[in-house]
Amino acid sequence: MDLNNKVAVVTGGASGLGRAAAQELSDRGATLVIIDMNAEAGAKAVTELGADKTHFISLDVSNGPDVEAAFDKITADLGRVDVCVNCAGIGIAAKTIDREGNPHNLDHYRKVIEVNLIGTFNISRCAAAAMARNEPDEKTERGVIVHTASIAAFDGQMGQVAYSATKGGIVGMTLPMARDLAAVGIRINTIAPGVMATPLMLGAPQQVQDGIVSGIPFPKRLGEPSEFGQLVAHIVENSYLNGETIRLDGAVRMQPR
């Protein structure tokens, strides 16, 4: 799918990997709708990307009625949705039982599931419904959805039991969702990033960063958010790529801790 003059929705698009994806899609000619809880960062992204082709919605991605209303507004205002990139997510570090033998807080577990897994599905179901109303392009495509998982879906470390469950769920929904939507010409793919140079990671002590980098085979560095954005754009533009999860991780396989 050619991104020029397309409408792309990016959740978590005000910072981190989502912001990098938004930048790449914008650079290739897409009109953007950024969905994020951080209104201040969202306003900044609109200014940086250009208010003439960037829109912002403050939204909890796990809220069904609010997401449905948001997509109704997007299609009413912009006429269509062509691309959706799911980057919204949270993480809570906690083991199944802690050092004192107390069980994992169930409310914390539910919260991660709601935002990461249910939120991804909630956005995707509404995006797919909007895309299905598009006229197919010359390649019979109506839309493309890109999920963000993590290498934690495959190599979850201690303390990532909630986070890994959500990312594994995203990987697990990729193929059946692609099969569900094949009849209407909507492709679904997932990126599983490794350790990326996001503000959160760059805020870690240098010793921690160096330790992580030492375990990455090649290239021996943190991944750049721009590389994530480039992969998102490639997935959108490569019409034969469907139902796949792509690891973007420098061949790293995480150790238990």
N, C-alpha and C positions, 0 to 999 in steps of 0.2 A: 504494500500500500504506500503510495506517495503521500508524504506528510504535508506537503504544501496545501494550505487552505483547509486543512482538516481540523476538527475540534477534538482536543485531547483533555481528558480529565486525569489529574494526578493527585492521589491522596497522599498525605504526608509530604506535600510538595513544597512546603515553606522552608525546609531545612534538610540537611543530610543527603541521602541517596535520592529522595524524592525531588529535592531542589535541583540536583544534577540532571535528573531525567527531564524535569521541566525545562531546564536550560537547553538541553540538546533538542528536544522536540520543538521548542520555540525557534531555535537557530535554523531548523529545517522547514520553517514556515507554518507551523501549527498555531492555532488559537488555543489558549490554555484556560482551563478552569482548575484552580488549585483548591483542594479541600484539605483543611488543617484545623486543629484546635487552637493553634497559636495565632491570634488575630494580628498581633504586632509583627511577627515574622511574615505573615501572609501579606500584610500591607507593604512591607519592604520588598517582598518578591514581586509584587505587582509593579512597583516603581522601577525595580531593576530590569524586569523583563519587558516592560512597556504596557502602560495602562490601556493602550488602544487595542491590544490583543491578549490581555491577561485579566482574568476574573478570579475573585476569591470568595469562597464560602467557608464560614466557620461551622464545623459540624462534627458530631460524634458518629463515626462510621458504623458503630454497632446499633444505632437507633433506626429501626425499620421505617417508621412513618416519616422521619426527617430526611432520610436518604431518598425515599420515594419522591417526596416533595422537591428535593434539590434537583433530581434528574428531570422532573416535570418542568422546573424553572429553566434549567439549562437548555432543554429542547425547545421551550417556548421562546427563549431569548436568542439562542444561537442556531436553532433549526435542526440540530442533529448532534449525535455523539459518535465519533469514529474510532477513538482510541481511549482506553482506560488503563492506567498504571496504578497498581495497588502498592503503596509504600508505607502507609500508616501502620504503626506498630509500637508496642512497648515490651519491656522485659523486666522481670522481677527475679532476682537471684535468691533461690532458697532450695535447700535439699528436702527430700521426702520426709525425713525427720531431722531435727537440728541436733546440736551437740548435747542438749539436755534431754533429748529423746522426745521432744514435742513434735507433733505432726505438722506438716506443711499447712499453712493457713489456707483454707478452702476458698475464702472470698478472694484472696490474692490470685489463686489459681484460676478461678472463674473470670476474673477481670482480664487476665492475659488472653484467655480463650475468647472472650467477648470482643476484645479489640482486634486481635491478630487474625483469628480464624473466622469468627462470625462476621467481623467487620469486612474482611476480604470478600466473603461470600455475599454479604448484604450489598456492597457496592457493585459487585460483579453481576448479580441478578438484575439489578436496576439498569446497569450499563448495557447488559445484553438485551433487555427489553427495548431500550431506546435504539440500539444498533439494528435490531431486527426490523425496524421500520424504515431503515435507509434503503435507497435504491442501490443495488449491487454495482460495483465498479466494473471495469473491463476485465478484471480477473475473477469476477463473481463474488468478491469480498464485500461484506457489510461492516465489519469491524474487527478490532484486535484488542484483546485484554492481556495484560502482562501482570502476573503476580510476583511478589517478592517473598521468597522463603529465606533460607539460610543454610549454611553448611551444618548448623546445629540440627537440622532435620535428619542428618545422617551420622554426625559425629558429636552428638550432644555431650556436653561436659557436666561434671558435678555442679549441682545448683541450677541447671537449666531444664529441669524436668517439665516445667510449665511451658517455657519458651519453645523447647524442642518439640513438644506435643503439638503446639500450634503450627510450627513450620512444617512438621511432618504432615499435618492435616492439609496444609496448602499444597504440598507436593502431591498428596494423595488425591486431591480434588481436580488436579490439572487435566489428566487424561479423560476422566468421565465427563468433565465440563466441556472439553473439546469435542467429545463425541455427541454430547447433548446438543451443541450449537452448530455442528457441522452442516446440518440441513439448511440453516439460515445464513451460512457463509461467514461465521464469526470464529476466529482462531484464538486459542488460549495457550499461553506459554508461561513458564515460571523461571525466574532467575534465583539461584541460591548463592548469594555472595559469601565470600570468605571474610577476612578481617580487613575492613576498609578504613581509609584515612578520613573518617568523619570527625566532626568537632568533639564528639564523645570520646573516641579513641585517642585523638590527638591531645586530649586533656589528661590522659593517663600518664603516670610517671614514665620517664624515658626508659628506665630499666624494664618496666613492664612491656613497653613497645618493642624494645630490643629482643626480649625473650620470645615474644610472639613471632617477630620477623625471622629469628633464628630457625624456627620450625617450618618455614615456608620454602619449598624446594627451589622454585624459580618462577618469576623474578623475585629475588629476596628483598621484598619490601611490602608495605601495605598497599592494598588496592586503591586506586584513585576513584573518587566518586564519578569523575568524568568518564571513566571506563565503563562504569555501570550504565551511565546515560547513553553511551555509544551502543552498548549491547541492547538496551531498550529500543533504540531507534532501528537497529539492524533487525530485531525481531519483527517490528512493525513492517519494515520494508521487504522482508523476505517472505513471500507469500506461500512457500512450501513448508515453512517451519510451524508446526502445530502439535499440541499435546505433549510438549517436551519440557523437561527441567534441565537447565544449564547451570553447572557450577562455575562460578567466576571467582577462583580462589588460589591461583598460582600452584595448584596441585597439593595444597596442604591437606592433611588429615589430622584433625585435632586430637590431642591426648586427653585422658580422662579428666585432668585438672590443669 
